[in-house]
């Protein structure tokens, strides 16, 4: 995924206020943020991330999914629509 895609905004459901994907990423713990950035911004596969970080691929996959859940929960709490993370 290219950097342009990650700079899209997540729009509030009932107003013109917007929050950037970067603000969402900065709101989640660093251990999940780093993996999401590697996956979403840098476009690395889970295997590439696992190799680079010397961690099992299952650990990487689980932490990426937890990071997505945290980001989605933040969006929900803020009343935002969340659909820009493609982590498959």
TORNUTOR-604452 format. One record per residue (C-alpha): residue number from 0; x, y, z. Coordinates in pm, whole numbers, plus 50000, padded with zeros to 5 digits. Layout:
+-----+-------+-------+-------+
|   i |  east | north |    up |
+-----+-------+-------+-------+
| NUM |     X |     Y |     Z |
...
+-----+-------+-------+-------+
end
This chain:
+-----+-------+-------+-------+
|   i |  east | north |    up |
+-----+-------+-------+-------+
|   0 | 50000 | 50000 | 50000 |
|   1 | 50139 | 50339 | 49907 |
|   2 | 50190 | 50625 | 50147 |
|   3 | 49921 | 50828 | 49966 |
|   4 | 49657 | 50573 | 50067 |
|   5 | 49745 | 50592 | 50434 |
|   6 | 49708 | 50972 | 50432 |
|   7 | 49337 | 50943 | 50352 |
|   8 | 49108 | 51068 | 50620 |
|   9 | 48853 | 50887 | 50827 |
|  10 | 48543 | 51102 | 50829 |
|  11 | 48316 | 51151 | 51128 |
|  12 | 47974 | 51006 | 51059 |
|  13 | 47776 | 51323 | 51124 |
|  14 | 48008 | 51619 | 51072 |
|  15 | 48285 | 51752 | 50855 |
|  16 | 48552 | 51697 | 51124 |
|  17 | 48825 | 51457 | 51020 |
|  18 | 49108 | 51270 | 51184 |
|  19 | 49407 | 51138 | 50995 |
|  20 | 49520 | 50779 | 50992 |
|  21 | 49846 | 50904 | 51145 |
|  22 | 49656 | 51040 | 51446 |
|  23 | 49488 | 50703 | 51489 |
|  24 | 49822 | 50522 | 51467 |
|  25 | 49978 | 50757 | 51722 |
|  26 | 49697 | 50675 | 51965 |
|  27 | 49773 | 50302 | 51989 |
|  28 | 50063 | 50142 | 52181 |
|  29 | 50397 | 50145 | 52002 |
|  30 | 50429 | 49763 | 51988 |
|  31 | 50121 | 49751 | 51763 |
|  32 | 50183 | 50082 | 51587 |
|  33 | 50523 | 49970 | 51456 |
|  34 | 50376 | 49655 | 51303 |
|  35 | 50082 | 49839 | 51147 |
|  36 | 50318 | 50095 | 50993 |
|  37 | 50537 | 49820 | 50850 |
|  38 | 50231 | 49642 | 50711 |
|  39 | 50013 | 49930 | 50595 |
|  40 | 50255 | 50213 | 50518 |
|  41 | 50562 | 50019 | 50407 |
|  42 | 50360 | 49741 | 50243 |
|  43 | 50561 | 49456 | 50396 |
|  44 | 50412 | 49108 | 50420 |
|  45 | 50373 | 48943 | 50758 |
|  46 | 50656 | 48707 | 50664 |
|  47 | 50886 | 48999 | 50578 |
|  48 | 50804 | 49166 | 50908 |
|  49 | 50862 | 48842 | 51100 |
|  50 | 51200 | 48795 | 50934 |
|  51 | 51303 | 49157 | 50990 |
|  52 | 51202 | 49153 | 51356 |
|  53 | 51312 | 48794 | 51423 |
|  54 | 50969 | 48697 | 51558 |
|  55 | 50735 | 48409 | 51471 |
|  56 | 50487 | 48493 | 51194 |
|  57 | 50197 | 48397 | 51424 |
|  58 | 50310 | 48658 | 51675 |
|  59 | 50325 | 48922 | 51402 |
|  60 | 49979 | 48831 | 51271 |
|  61 | 49825 | 48837 | 51616 |
|  62 | 49978 | 49173 | 51707 |
|  63 | 49872 | 49327 | 51376 |
|  64 | 49516 | 49211 | 51432 |
|  65 | 49519 | 49346 | 51789 |
|  66 | 49650 | 49678 | 51660 |
|  67 | 49366 | 49692 | 51408 |
|  68 | 49113 | 49613 | 51683 |
|  69 | 49256 | 49892 | 51899 |
|  70 | 49245 | 50140 | 51611 |
|  71 | 48889 | 50041 | 51525 |
|  72 | 48784 | 50076 | 51889 |
|  73 | 48936 | 50423 | 51899 |
|  74 | 48745 | 50520 | 51586 |
|  75 | 48422 | 50381 | 51726 |
|  76 | 48472 | 50568 | 52052 |
|  77 | 48527 | 50890 | 51854 |
|  78 | 48226 | 50823 | 51629 |
|  79 | 48439 | 50766 | 51320 |
|  80 | 48397 | 50535 | 51025 |
|  81 | 48703 | 50312 | 50998 |
|  82 | 48783 | 50137 | 50672 |
|  83 | 49126 | 50245 | 50547 |
|  84 | 49338 | 49970 | 50706 |
|  85 | 49406 | 49683 | 50468 |
|  86 | 49610 | 49433 | 50667 |
|  87 | 49537 | 49110 | 50484 |
+-----+-------+-------+-------+
end
